[in-house]
Amino acid sequence: MAPKNDGFKDFVLDQLSELQGLTCRAMFGGYGLYHREKFFGIIHKGRLYFKTDQTTVPRYRDRSMKPFKPTSNQTLKNYYEVPVQILEASDDLTAWASQAAQR
């Protein structure tokens, strides 16, 4: 169950306030991000992950970001952590989120 008061989730949603059609749902101890019902992001333990594909994953890897690993024996290789520099710049974060939602 996700925490009821999650400041990081609130920060992410505030940073993405320009992304029309964004919704957030509690799931598996974290949150899922949806853009017009399409799942594209994960907020988990104070980190944000976006869906990637072969076109977008290099920008995450080039910044030494890692894939989402919810447990020690499970890795979701299509979801990579968003770099702090992107997270802190709402325009950049919105652009990355839009691209992730198209994957």
CORKA-V218686 format. One record per residue. N is the residue number from 0. SS is DSSP state (hx for helix, st for strand, lp for the rest). OMEGA is omega in whole degrees, -180 to 180 (none if undefined). Layout:
((N:SS:OMEGA) (N:SS:OMEGA))
//
This chain:
((0:lp:-180) (1:lp:178) (2:lp:-178) (3:lp:180) (4:lp:-176) (5:lp:-178) (6:hx:179) (7:hx:178) (8:hx:179) (9:hx:178) (10:hx:-180) (11:hx:-179) (12:hx:177) (13:hx:179) (14:hx:-179) (15:lp:-175) (16:lp:179) (17:lp:-179) (18:lp:-178) (19:lp:178) (20:lp:-180) (21:st:172) (22:st:-178) (23:st:-179) (24:st:176) (25:st:179) (26:st:171) (27:lp:178) (28:lp:179) (29:st:-179) (30:st:173) (31:st:176) (32:st:-178) (33:st:172) (34:st:-176) (35:lp:177) (36:lp:178) (37:st:-179) (38:st:-178) (39:st:-175) (40:st:-180) (41:st:170) (42:st:-176) (43:st:176) (44:lp:175) (45:lp:178) (46:st:180) (47:st:179) (48:st:176) (49:st:176) (50:st:180) (51:lp:170) (52:lp:-175) (53:lp:179) (54:lp:-174) (55:lp:-175) (56:hx:180) (57:hx:-179) (58:hx:177) (59:hx:-179) (60:hx:179) (61:lp:179) (62:lp:177) (63:lp:178) (64:lp:-175) (65:lp:176) (66:st:180) (67:st:-179) (68:st:-176) (69:st:177) (70:st:-178) (71:lp:-179) (72:lp:178) (73:st:177) (74:st:175) (75:st:-172) (76:st:178) (77:st:179) (78:st:-178) (79:st:179) (80:st:178) (81:lp:179) (82:lp:-179) (83:hx:-179) (84:hx:178) (85:hx:-180) (86:hx:-176) (87:lp:179) (88:lp:-172) (89:hx:179) (90:hx:178) (91:hx:-179) (92:hx:178) (93:hx:178) (94:hx:179) (95:hx:179) (96:hx:179) (97:hx:178) (98:hx:179) (99:hx:-179) (100:hx:179) (101:lp:-176) (102:lp:none))
//
